[in-house]
Amino acid sequence: MGLLTGGGDCPGLNAAIRAVVRHSLDEVGATVYGFRDGWRGVMEGTADELTRDEVRGILSRGGTILGTSGVQPFRLADGIDRVRETTEVHRLDGYIAIGGEGTMSACAAMPDVPVIGVPKTIDNDIGGTDHSIGFQTAVQIATDLIDRLYSTAESHQRVMVCEVMGRSAGWIGLEAGIAGAADVILLPEHPFDIELVARRVKQRMLEDRRFSIVVVSEGAVPLPGTMDVPDYPLDENGWPRLGGMGSLVARELAERNGVESRITVLGHVQRGGSPVAFDRVLATRLGIAAIEEAARGGWGNMVGMVGRQIATTPIAEVGAAPRTVPDELWSLPQVLCER
């Protein structure tokens, strides 16, 4: 087996790597080669055999011992041919690819390359699973920081705007915002009217609640014509490099209400550090499930968790559309926004 981690890092990747290697060696009798830096390592053929010693003590470590990158072979002229060559040279039965939307899209674009997908992304926006590796840790980190903003906002009577990750799905903003009792939560799924946000903050001031917590997903967008939207630069895969919406919201609130507003951008701190218990267990279960799916010959599938059960979904169906926040969950913050 070939094993790789692609896309952005997140807590729990090492737990999944450990599970794949140990279950392969102990139960399936398969040899696992770890490829460095995602699909780039596969194309370059840079791999090392992974033994029990290599994965000992990594369960609680953040990041990935294999390294990662956002390289996608199908975007390169000879990329898929190089993946096929590596498969033949290393005499691999197939690959286990631990990654997010980009990694799954790369797998779907190579239907003749045998792959099992394992979902990881703090955005939790992959179809075929209710939980992706890293999400619960990111929510906990964001919640802890919102708690800290709450106390300083109350002490100084300020509006604290907290920008969290979430490109096209606002799961982190929703759950951390609810858990942190945010007064306003702005998500990519629901374009916002900055005037209504300002009124909400103003109303709290009139009710002698002279501070507010506003959580903004990085992918949140204003209604057309209500605010200027920045032109985001694109990354190597054509995705916009988001960031800055929180600052714009803080500036607008300060100007419209005449109240001191401060911005905190959590950024990459959300995807760093040790995984919480949920992500360690999830990663372990999905790593084991991936090896068992490979042993059954279930190539072309992604393993995920639906409810509390392991489920499989064809990788070709996973990237059809991002898994976004449904309307029934969006209504929760409207009634649960005060501590």
C-alpha positions as CSV (number, residue, x, y, z in Angstrom):
1,M,0.0,0.0,0.0
2,G,1.0,3.6,-0.6
3,L,0.0,6.1,2.0
4,L,-0.1,9.9,1.7
5,T,-1.6,13.0,3.3
6,G,-2.6,15.8,1.0
7,G,-3.8,19.4,1.3
8,G,-3.7,21.4,4.5
9,D,-2.5,19.8,7.7
10,C,-4.9,19.2,10.6
11,P,-4.9,17.5,14.0
12,G,-5.5,13.8,13.7
13,L,-3.5,13.0,10.6
14,N,-0.8,11.1,12.5
15,A,-3.5,9.1,14.4
16,A,-4.8,8.0,11.0
17,I,-1.3,7.1,9.7
18,R,-0.6,5.1,12.8
19,A,-3.9,3.2,12.5
20,V,-3.3,2.4,8.8
21,V,0.2,1.1,9.4
22,R,-0.5,-0.9,12.6
23,H,-3.7,-2.5,11.2
24,S,-1.9,-3.3,7.9
25,L,1.0,-5.0,9.7
26,D,-1.0,-6.7,12.5
27,E,-4.2,-7.8,10.8
28,V,-3.9,-7.6,7.0
29,G,-0.3,-8.5,6.3
30,A,0.3,-5.6,4.0
31,T,3.4,-3.5,3.7
32,V,2.9,0.3,3.8
33,Y,5.0,2.8,2.0
34,G,4.7,6.4,3.2
35,F,5.0,9.0,0.4
36,R,6.3,12.4,1.3
37,D,4.4,15.6,0.7
38,G,1.2,14.2,-0.7
39,W,0.8,13.5,-4.5
40,R,4.0,15.3,-5.1
41,G,5.9,12.5,-3.4
42,V,4.0,9.9,-5.4
43,M,5.0,11.6,-8.7
44,E,8.6,11.9,-7.5
45,G,8.6,8.3,-6.1
46,T,9.9,9.5,-2.7
47,A,8.7,6.9,-0.2
48,D,9.9,5.0,2.8
49,E,8.5,1.7,4.2
50,L,6.6,2.5,7.4
51,T,7.2,0.1,10.4
52,R,5.8,0.1,13.9
53,D,8.8,2.1,15.1
54,E,8.0,4.9,12.6
55,V,4.5,5.3,14.0
56,R,5.2,4.7,17.7
57,G,4.3,7.7,19.9
58,I,2.6,9.8,17.1
59,L,-1.1,9.4,18.2
60,S,-1.3,12.7,20.0
61,R,1.0,14.7,17.7
62,G,-0.4,17.4,15.4
63,G,0.6,17.8,11.8
64,T,1.7,14.8,9.7
65,I,4.9,12.9,9.8
66,L,4.6,12.4,6.0
67,G,4.4,16.0,5.2
68,T,1.8,17.4,2.8
69,S,1.2,19.6,-0.2
70,G,-1.7,20.7,-2.4
71,V,-0.2,19.3,-5.6
72,Q,-2.8,17.5,-7.8
73,P,-1.4,15.2,-10.6
74,F,-4.2,15.8,-13.0
75,R,-3.3,19.5,-13.2
76,L,0.1,18.6,-14.6
77,A,0.7,17.4,-18.2
78,D,2.5,14.2,-17.1
79,G,1.2,14.0,-13.6
80,I,-1.1,11.0,-13.9
81,D,1.5,9.1,-15.9
82,R,4.0,9.6,-13.2
83,V,1.6,8.3,-10.6
84,R,1.1,5.2,-12.7
85,E,4.8,4.7,-13.0
86,T,5.3,5.0,-9.3
87,T,2.6,2.4,-8.7
88,E,4.4,0.0,-11.0
89,V,7.9,0.6,-9.7
90,H,6.8,0.1,-6.1
91,R,4.5,-2.8,-7.1
92,L,1.6,-1.2,-5.1
93,D,-1.9,-2.7,-4.9
94,G,-3.1,0.8,-4.4
95,Y,-3.1,4.0,-2.3
96,I,-4.7,5.3,0.8
97,A,-5.1,9.1,0.4
98,I,-5.9,11.1,3.5
99,G,-7.1,14.5,2.4
100,G,-9.8,17.0,1.8
101,E,-11.8,18.2,-1.2
102,G,-8.7,18.8,-3.4
103,T,-7.2,15.4,-2.6
104,M,-10.5,13.6,-3.3
105,S,-10.9,15.6,-6.5
106,A,-7.4,14.4,-7.6
107,C,-8.4,10.8,-6.8
108,A,-11.6,11.1,-8.8
109,A,-9.6,12.5,-11.8
110,M,-7.5,9.3,-11.8
111,P,-10.1,6.5,-12.1
112,D,-7.6,3.9,-13.2
113,V,-5.4,4.5,-10.1
114,P,-6.6,2.3,-7.2
115,V,-7.3,4.6,-4.2
116,I,-9.2,4.5,-0.9
117,G,-10.0,8.0,0.4
118,V,-10.0,9.1,4.1
119,P,-11.6,12.5,4.8
120,K,-9.8,15.2,6.7
121,T,-10.4,18.9,6.8
122,I,-11.1,21.3,9.6
123,D,-13.8,22.8,7.4
124,N,-15.9,19.6,7.6
125,D,-17.2,20.2,4.1
126,I,-16.6,16.8,2.5
127,G,-19.7,14.8,1.5
128,G,-20.0,11.2,2.5
129,T,-19.2,11.7,6.2
130,D,-20.7,13.6,9.1
131,H,-17.3,14.3,10.6
132,S,-13.9,14.8,9.0
133,I,-10.6,14.4,10.8
134,G,-9.5,17.7,12.4
135,F,-12.9,19.4,12.6
136,Q,-13.7,18.9,16.3
137,T,-10.2,20.0,17.3
138,A,-10.6,23.2,15.3
139,V,-14.0,23.9,16.8
140,Q,-12.5,23.4,20.3
141,I,-9.6,25.7,19.6
142,A,-12.0,28.4,18.2
143,T,-14.3,28.0,21.2
144,D,-11.5,28.4,23.7
145,L,-10.3,31.6,22.0
146,I,-13.9,33.0,21.8
147,D,-14.2,32.5,25.6
148,R,-11.1,34.6,26.1
149,L,-12.4,37.3,23.8
150,Y,-15.7,37.3,25.7
151,S,-14.1,38.3,29.0
152,T,-11.9,41.0,27.5
153,A,-14.8,42.4,25.4
154,E,-17.0,42.6,28.5
155,S,-14.3,44.3,30.5
156,H,-13.5,46.9,27.9
157,Q,-17.1,47.2,26.4
158,R,-15.9,46.5,22.9
159,V,-17.1,44.7,19.9
160,M,-14.8,41.7,19.3
161,V,-14.9,40.3,15.8
162,C,-13.4,36.8,15.5
163,E,-12.5,35.5,12.0
164,V,-12.4,31.7,11.7
165,M,-11.7,29.4,8.8
166,G,-14.4,28.2,6.5
167,R,-14.2,28.7,2.7
168,S,-17.5,27.6,1.4
169,A,-19.0,25.9,4.6
170,G,-19.4,27.6,7.9
171,W,-19.3,24.6,10.2
172,I,-16.4,26.0,12.4
173,G,-18.1,29.4,12.7
174,L,-21.5,27.8,13.5
175,E,-20.4,25.4,16.2
176,A,-17.8,27.6,17.8
177,G,-20.1,30.6,17.7
178,I,-22.9,28.7,19.4
179,A,-20.6,27.2,22.0
180,G,-19.0,30.6,22.6
181,A,-22.4,32.4,22.8
182,A,-21.6,34.8,19.9
183,D,-24.1,37.5,19.3
184,V,-23.7,37.4,15.5
185,I,-22.5,34.5,13.3
186,L,-21.7,35.2,9.6
187,L,-21.4,32.1,7.4
188,P,-20.7,31.5,3.7
189,E,-24.1,29.9,3.2
190,H,-26.0,33.0,4.2
191,P,-24.9,36.4,2.6
192,F,-25.3,39.1,5.2
193,D,-26.5,42.6,5.3
194,I,-24.0,44.7,7.3
195,E,-26.7,47.1,8.3
196,L,-28.6,44.4,10.0
197,V,-25.5,43.3,11.8
198,A,-24.8,46.9,13.0
199,R,-28.4,47.1,14.2
200,R,-28.0,43.9,16.2
201,V,-24.9,45.3,17.9
202,K,-26.6,48.7,18.4
203,Q,-29.6,47.1,20.0
204,R,-27.4,45.3,22.5
205,M,-25.9,48.6,23.5
206,L,-29.3,50.1,24.0
207,E,-30.1,47.2,26.3
208,D,-27.0,48.0,28.4
209,R,-25.1,45.0,26.9
210,R,-22.2,47.2,25.9
211,F,-20.1,44.6,24.2
212,S,-20.7,42.0,21.4
213,I,-19.0,39.0,20.0
214,V,-19.2,38.6,16.2
215,V,-17.9,35.4,14.6
216,V,-17.1,35.6,10.9
217,S,-16.2,32.7,8.6
218,E,-13.4,33.7,6.2
219,G,-15.7,32.8,3.3
220,A,-18.7,34.9,4.5
221,V,-20.0,37.3,1.8
222,P,-22.1,40.4,2.1
223,L,-25.3,40.8,0.1
224,P,-24.6,42.4,-3.3
225,G,-24.2,46.2,-3.0
226,T,-24.0,46.3,0.8
227,M,-20.2,46.2,1.2
228,D,-17.1,46.2,-1.0
229,V,-15.7,42.7,-1.4
230,P,-11.9,42.3,-1.8
231,D,-10.3,40.7,-4.8
232,Y,-8.7,37.6,-3.3
233,P,-5.5,36.3,-4.9
234,L,-5.6,32.7,-6.2
235,D,-3.4,29.8,-5.1
236,E,-1.7,27.3,-7.4
237,N,-5.0,25.3,-7.8
238,G,-7.1,28.3,-8.6
239,W,-8.7,28.7,-5.2
240,P,-9.0,32.2,-3.7
241,R,-6.8,32.8,-0.7
242,L,-9.4,34.1,1.7
243,G,-8.9,36.4,4.6
244,G,-9.8,39.9,5.7
245,M,-13.6,39.7,5.8
246,G,-13.5,40.0,9.6
247,S,-11.4,43.2,9.4
248,L,-14.0,44.7,7.0
249,V,-16.9,43.8,9.3
250,A,-15.1,45.3,12.3
251,R,-14.4,48.5,10.5
252,E,-18.0,48.8,9.3
253,L,-19.3,48.3,12.8
254,A,-17.0,50.9,14.3
255,E,-18.0,53.5,11.7
256,R,-21.7,52.8,11.8
257,N,-22.2,52.5,15.6
258,G,-19.3,54.6,16.9
259,V,-18.1,51.8,19.1
260,E,-14.6,50.4,19.5
261,S,-14.3,47.2,17.4
262,R,-11.3,44.9,17.4
263,I,-10.5,42.0,15.1
264,T,-8.9,38.7,16.0
265,V,-8.0,36.3,13.1
266,L,-7.4,32.8,14.4
267,G,-5.8,31.6,11.1
268,H,-3.6,28.6,11.1
269,V,-3.7,28.1,14.9
270,Q,-7.0,26.3,14.3
271,R,-5.3,23.5,12.4
272,G,-2.2,23.1,14.6
273,G,-1.4,21.3,17.8
274,S,-2.6,18.1,19.4
275,P,-6.0,16.5,18.4
276,V,-8.8,16.2,20.8
277,A,-10.0,12.8,21.9
278,F,-12.8,12.7,19.3
279,D,-10.4,13.3,16.4
280,R,-8.0,10.6,17.7
281,V,-10.8,8.1,17.8
282,L,-12.3,9.1,14.5
283,A,-8.9,9.0,12.7
284,T,-8.2,5.6,14.2
285,R,-11.5,4.2,13.1
286,L,-11.2,5.6,9.6
287,G,-7.6,4.4,9.2
288,I,-8.6,0.9,10.1
289,A,-11.7,1.1,7.8
290,A,-9.5,2.2,4.9
291,I,-7.2,-0.8,5.1
292,E,-10.2,-3.2,5.5
293,E,-11.8,-1.6,2.4
294,A,-8.6,-2.0,0.5
295,A,-8.4,-5.7,1.5
296,R,-11.9,-6.2,0.2
297,G,-11.0,-4.6,-3.1
298,G,-13.2,-1.5,-2.6
299,W,-11.0,0.8,-4.6
300,G,-12.5,4.1,-5.7
301,N,-14.3,4.5,-2.4
302,M,-14.0,7.0,0.5
303,V,-14.6,5.8,4.1
304,G,-16.5,8.1,6.4
305,M,-18.6,8.2,9.5
306,V,-22.4,8.6,9.2
307,G,-24.0,8.8,12.6
308,R,-21.7,6.5,14.6
309,Q,-21.2,4.0,11.8
310,I,-18.5,3.6,9.2
311,A,-19.9,4.1,5.7
312,T,-18.4,4.2,2.2
313,T,-19.1,6.6,-0.7
314,P,-17.7,6.5,-4.2
315,I,-15.0,9.1,-4.4
316,A,-16.4,10.4,-7.7
317,E,-19.5,11.4,-5.8
318,V,-17.7,13.1,-2.8
319,G,-16.6,16.2,-4.6
320,A,-19.9,16.9,-6.4
321,A,-20.7,19.7,-4.0
322,P,-19.4,20.8,-0.6
323,R,-21.2,19.7,2.5
324,T,-22.7,23.0,3.8
325,V,-24.6,24.1,6.9
326,P,-28.3,23.2,6.5
327,D,-31.0,25.8,7.2
328,E,-32.3,24.1,10.3
329,L,-28.9,24.5,12.0
330,W,-28.5,28.0,10.8
331,S,-31.6,28.9,12.9
332,L,-30.0,27.8,16.1
333,P,-27.8,30.9,16.8
334,Q,-30.8,33.1,16.5
335,V,-32.2,31.9,19.8
336,L,-29.0,30.8,21.6
337,C,-26.8,33.8,21.3
338,E,-26.7,35.0,25.0
339,R,-24.8,33.4,27.9
